[in-house]
């Protein structure tokens, strides 16, 4: 995705949802997969880090 460096986290989530669907966590994960060119890719680390933040936010413990 071009211009990812200039996105805030909120803008990145909105962009991912617009591109891949309604679920923010899944949409950001798709962006990370698309950016994967090895773990050292800055774009991949950006999207994967954002995915981890969203995944932790959605975790509510043992239900």
Steps between C-alpha positions, in 0.01 A plus 500: 500500500653828398525782750476277808788692664287814527197332658407531865383178660137613474542593134674170431210308654248698295702440184526127572126472564422688179726261310416165662169515683328589824710317759794724597720224641459273198540790257827609660619137496436486125707816456783338696483190281506712186804690629692189602835496331683360795484597865741787443260690276405829668157494342436146626613591851269805497193298403587201718560723802164665444339156465646394836363814668154432360513133593596584860223759518243242387619240753265492799647211697351166581132495422 
